[in-house]
Amino acid sequence: MSLVDLLGVSKSYGGTRALDDVTLTFDRGVTGLLGPNGAGKTTLLRIVATSIAADRGSTRILGHDPTASHGEVVEARRGLGYLPQELGFPHDMTVFGFVEYVAVLKEWNQAAARSREVHRVLDLVGLGDLAAKRVRKLSGGQRRRVGLAQALVGNPQVLVLDEPTTGLDPAQRATLRRTLSTIASESAVLLSTHQTEDVAALCERVVVLAEGHVRFDGSVVDLVRTAEGRVWLSDEPAETGVAAWRTGTGRHRVVGGPRPPGAESVEPSLEDAYLLMLDGRVPAPDAVT
Amino acid sequence: MSTMSPTTTGAGPGLRAMAGIEARRFARHPLFLLGAAATIVVTGLLQANDHDHVPADLLAWTVVPAFFCGLTSLVVAARLTRSTETAGEALLTAPGSEARRTLAVVLACSVPLAVGVLWMAEVLVITAVWPPASMEWWFGTMSGVQVVAILVAGGPVACLGGALLGVLTGRWLRFPGAPAVVLLVVVVVVMVGHAPTETAHPELRLWLPWISWQSGSDTDGTATLYKGNAVLALLYQLCLCAMAALGALWHDRESRTRGLVVGFVGVVVAAVAFLGLSMTTGTQDNRVSPVNPAQADH
């Protein structure tokens, strides 16, 4: 049994179908969720985090069905860590105080052990020196790291991170990648991001969502491979590709469409493959886990 | 295998730990500190400003903790209750339930209760050092149990009740400024609700969440003790406190157990019974004290 099993999961908000018959399983390792705004990434993560329930289909988190009973929800949540897309903080709390509060909610009832755990996760995200500072006085990136710290309390078996790199500078993103790499050896890490370079650097597996459907589910390498032979560098701008932009070298990168005159084929990046996948002119390969 | 917390499994988030965190937040809140300080200082000033240092109208002093501590605690408790909701789903998806978080804030209301007790101690120390006038409504001129009940109800219970009303407000009212609106409503209701004190049915004020028992010295130097049974009125007010706490817990759908329903119904029944009895027993009429020359023409 996988750590997370989603079978035929659907979710609608009013007349909008956010997820449509999604079947996915997640095990140890880091999985990146890519997709445009409104693709269903946050809805999927919220279902896994037991924040909302699917309208249809089956959900099992760590072997528990969160829709079955309150007891099952609690058991599932004992092994979960969740960083939501939007996270507010009580106005008066310090960094340590907030993470400690979450630690209590996660049943760290012994003060000494709880304090050690809070310091551990704060050190893990590089906020050990700011434990006594009020959260409201932190920068956006630092607050995001506080959010990550509270999700890491107790080394959860399933870690759900909704856009964890928002507001982080490159050095902080590198630190996050190192942290998640360590955790992924024992846990299933699901993260959504708009940064394809984060997925490329961190994830073994990527799921591309669009309009509530899974467009791709496989390794990062396999996704990149779908774009081979479809990305060019040209001296002139081209109007016919899926996307085209002027690079720092002054040449134009063209993704998709016919080969521009005089253009040379180049190695595709994950971003190129992602753009082509969303465009739909390249049929999505069969979803293979 | 993930690291499990040391107190697994099924133990639930430690209520004591959560209550401790909330109590510290309550005690450090600037508004609460202001209210607590004002409670103690104003009571001291009431004594200090009396020209002959003989305390007067002691049973009317209960307005001080109710106003300064009870009302500020209403606002503080409401803010504390709502503040952790800003963390939204991060807290909702932890094993601890909303009801348990609510209960932690309810227990933290022991902080304003402690200020109320401190106020009572201050009053008793003042009267021990400077005994009141012989005709003052106090120990010796009325039942000691009634005196204690009035002080407890008007002081510590008023502070506690204000805070619990704040928890209830924080759970159920989501619009901006809700605590301030509730505060104003309480003040207006209590003021208007005391209109019957000078009528033929002063007991009709006893349904209020805070009750005045003494008029304060009139110009002729007398003071009126209002009708009613202070002990049973205190029990009624404690029931109101319990109703506020249970009503706040009710907000969490998963906590709506049969036990909670039975408890709530039981408290309501008890409140009605105590209210009825407080109106019909105890002092049966307003009682006017002998003239206190020191208070005449003030």
Interface residues (C-beta under 8 A of the other chain):
Chain A: R46 A49 T50 S51 H70 V74 R77 R78 G79 L80 Y82 L83 P84 E86 L87 G88 F89 P90 H91 D92 M93 G97 F98 E100 Y101 V102 A103 V104 L105 K106 E107 W108 N109 Q110 A111 A113 R114 E117 G147 Q150 A151 G154 N155 P156 Q157 E186 S187
Chain B: M1 S2 T3 M4 S5 P6 T7 T8 T9 A11 G12 P13 G14 R16 A17 M18 I21 R25 R28 H29 S83 T84 T86 A87 G88 E89 A90 L91 L92 T93 A94 P95 G96 R101 E254
